[in-house]
Amino acid sequence: MELAQWIVKERSIKSFGIDTPSMDYGQSKDFIVHQILLGQNIPGFENVNLSMDLPSKGLYVVAMPMKISQGSGAPLRIMVSFQGK
């Protein structure tokens, strides 16, 4: 929760990826991190393979979710492009 609040206040991000199944603690009942970040229109991508070294700037991400009727989430195909050097 504290990190999510810090990200919203101190960073100007458009989205984020995380390599765990959820951005909230596994037994969460209130999903507060989801509420904080998604409430600020900062989408999160869960279960992402982050084994690749990514630059801190110049990264362009396209996330294409599968259409699921009435769904609140979906599997993604993520494409990454490096801009600049």
Rosetta silent file (secondary structure, phi, psi, omega in degrees, C-alpha in Angstrom):
SEQUENCE: MELAQWIVKERSIKSFGIDTPSMDYGQSKDFIVHQILLGQNIPGFENVNLSMDLPSKGLYVVAMPMKISQGSGAPLRIMVSFQGK
SCORE:     score description
SCORE:     0.000 S_00000001
   1 L     0.000  -45.277 -178.702    0.000    0.000    0.000 S_00000001
   2 H   -63.179  -40.678  179.099    2.763    2.452    0.928 S_00000001
   3 H   -65.840  -41.652  178.573    4.650    1.790   -2.318 S_00000001
   4 H   -61.437  -43.121  177.992    1.503    2.265   -4.400 S_00000001
   5 H   -63.913  -40.479  179.015    0.826    5.589   -2.680 S_00000001
   6 H   -64.620  -43.423  179.320    4.456    6.655   -3.234 S_00000001
   7 H   -58.792  -45.605 -179.765    4.306    5.718   -6.937 S_00000001
   8 H   -63.264  -41.445 -175.613    1.166    7.810   -7.425 S_00000001
   9 H   -79.230  -39.771 -169.087    2.632   10.786   -5.560 S_00000001
  10 H  -105.198  -16.117 -176.116    6.295   10.717   -6.665 S_00000001
  11 L  -121.435  151.632  177.488    6.410    9.111  -10.111 S_00000001
  12 L  -112.351   81.029 -179.054    4.776    9.920  -13.414 S_00000001
  13 L  -109.301  154.588  179.758    4.146    6.453  -14.830 S_00000001
  14 L  -100.172  -24.472  177.987    1.579    5.360  -17.378 S_00000001
  15 L  -166.941  175.714  177.223    1.509    1.655  -16.416 S_00000001
  16 E  -152.919  157.273  176.438    3.584   -0.969  -14.627 S_00000001
  17 E  -122.081  147.656 -179.549    4.423   -4.655  -14.776 S_00000001
  18 L  -138.066  144.419 -174.614    4.982   -7.048  -11.914 S_00000001
  19 L   -92.570   11.345  177.804    6.281  -10.617  -11.985 S_00000001
  20 L  -107.001  164.703 -177.447    3.912  -11.944   -9.313 S_00000001
  21 L   -65.250  -20.856 -179.712    0.315  -13.179   -9.754 S_00000001
  22 L  -150.674  149.022  175.393   -1.136  -10.092   -8.071 S_00000001
  23 L   -78.144  -13.310  175.164   -0.088   -6.600   -7.114 S_00000001
  24 L  -103.158  160.954  175.294   -1.863   -7.193   -3.784 S_00000001
  25 L   -56.909  141.054 -174.329   -1.033   -9.669   -1.044 S_00000001
  26 L   -52.010  -34.614 -178.572   -2.399  -13.113   -1.901 S_00000001
  27 L   -97.491   15.742 -176.600   -4.986  -13.195    0.865 S_00000001
  28 L   -59.552  138.965  175.806   -6.132   -9.604    0.286 S_00000001
  29 L  -107.470  -24.878 -177.066   -9.823   -8.932    0.752 S_00000001
  30 L  -104.808  -12.494  178.501   -9.840   -5.210   -0.100 S_00000001
  31 L    49.001   50.845 -173.942   -7.276   -5.161   -2.962 S_00000001
  32 H   -62.683  -37.442  179.327   -6.049   -1.748   -1.802 S_00000001
  33 H   -65.908  -41.772  174.533   -3.065   -1.606   -4.205 S_00000001
  34 H   -56.999  -46.628 -177.855   -5.418   -2.274   -7.125 S_00000001
  35 H   -62.294  -43.331 -178.289   -7.692    0.487   -5.847 S_00000001
  36 H   -65.247  -52.811 -175.129   -4.863    3.011   -5.424 S_00000001
  37 H   -74.477  -49.190 -179.126   -3.164    2.477   -8.794 S_00000001
  38 H   -67.766  -28.330  175.664   -6.157    1.655  -10.978 S_00000001
  39 L   -65.043  -20.548  176.439   -8.062    4.500   -9.288 S_00000001
  40 L  -102.451   17.146 -178.704   -5.446    6.837  -10.807 S_00000001
  41 L    58.342   38.368  174.700   -5.803    5.172  -14.246 S_00000001
  42 L  -108.940   97.263 -179.014   -2.435    3.416  -13.890 S_00000001
  43 L   -71.414  146.545  178.269   -2.976   -0.079  -15.313 S_00000001
  44 E  -118.000  141.533  178.802   -0.913   -2.945  -13.966 S_00000001
  45 E  -111.345  117.136 -175.823    0.228   -6.064  -15.785 S_00000001
  46 L   -98.812  156.522  179.156    0.594   -9.084  -13.513 S_00000001
  47 L    61.506   37.549 -179.289    2.607  -12.296  -14.023 S_00000001
  48 L   -89.605  136.293  175.253    4.968  -10.582  -16.481 S_00000001
  49 L   -74.428  106.936 -177.879    8.314  -12.219  -17.311 S_00000001
  50 L  -106.170   28.300 -177.047   10.732   -9.509  -16.174 S_00000001
  51 L   -74.415  -13.510 -178.785   13.907  -11.537  -16.665 S_00000001
  52 L   -87.524  141.576  174.262   15.091   -9.181  -19.424 S_00000001
  53 L   -71.994  124.007 -179.331   17.088   -6.027  -18.592 S_00000001
  54 L  -113.891  143.671  178.989   14.904   -3.070  -19.488 S_00000001
  55 L   -70.771  154.044  179.358   16.046    0.530  -19.865 S_00000001
  56 L   -77.887  -17.786  177.906   14.788    3.098  -17.356 S_00000001
  57 L  -138.147  159.222  174.661   13.781    5.434  -20.213 S_00000001
  58 L    79.584   21.226 -179.252   12.726    5.094  -23.834 S_00000001
  59 E  -101.677  130.290  178.111   10.572    2.016  -23.388 S_00000001
  60 E  -118.854  124.520 -176.071    7.306    1.748  -25.317 S_00000001
  61 E  -117.393  133.060  171.852    4.883   -1.000  -24.286 S_00000001
  62 E  -116.218  120.926 -179.801    1.832   -2.248  -26.164 S_00000001
  63 E  -114.822  118.290 -175.675   -0.424   -4.515  -24.100 S_00000001
  64 E  -112.999  102.387 -179.375   -3.125   -6.343  -26.023 S_00000001
  65 E   -79.817  151.421  173.232   -5.678   -8.087  -23.799 S_00000001
  66 L   -72.105  138.432  177.811   -7.870  -10.966  -24.912 S_00000001
  67 L   -74.622  122.004  175.988  -11.513   -9.889  -25.168 S_00000001
  68 L  -128.736  114.947 -178.378  -13.521  -11.551  -22.417 S_00000001
  69 L   -58.998  129.788  178.610  -17.171  -10.588  -22.169 S_00000001
  70 L    65.804   13.513 -177.540  -18.032   -9.184  -18.729 S_00000001
  71 L   -84.161  152.588  175.974  -14.441   -9.779  -17.579 S_00000001
  72 L  -102.580   -3.058  178.467  -12.517   -7.569  -15.172 S_00000001
  73 L  -163.368  171.078 -177.971   -9.154   -8.799  -16.465 S_00000001
  74 L  -163.636  157.383  171.818   -7.666  -10.896  -19.230 S_00000001
  75 L   -62.294  147.448 -178.477   -4.481  -12.564  -20.456 S_00000001
  76 E  -117.871  150.421  162.641   -2.208  -10.132  -22.322 S_00000001
  77 E  -108.045  120.670 -176.861    0.160  -10.263  -25.203 S_00000001
  78 E  -109.999  129.837  175.969    2.807   -7.665  -24.389 S_00000001
  79 E  -118.000  139.812 -176.956    5.099   -6.161  -26.997 S_00000001
  80 E  -123.290  137.026  175.287    8.042   -3.933  -26.075 S_00000001
  81 E  -126.784  137.632  178.318    9.901   -1.446  -28.234 S_00000001
  82 E   -99.591  122.741  178.119   13.079    0.385  -27.224 S_00000001
  83 L   -99.709  143.199  176.419   13.248    4.004  -28.352 S_00000001
  84 L    94.099 -145.957 -173.286   16.525    5.856  -28.524 S_00000001
  85 L   -73.680    0.000    0.000   20.009    4.378  -28.050 S_00000001
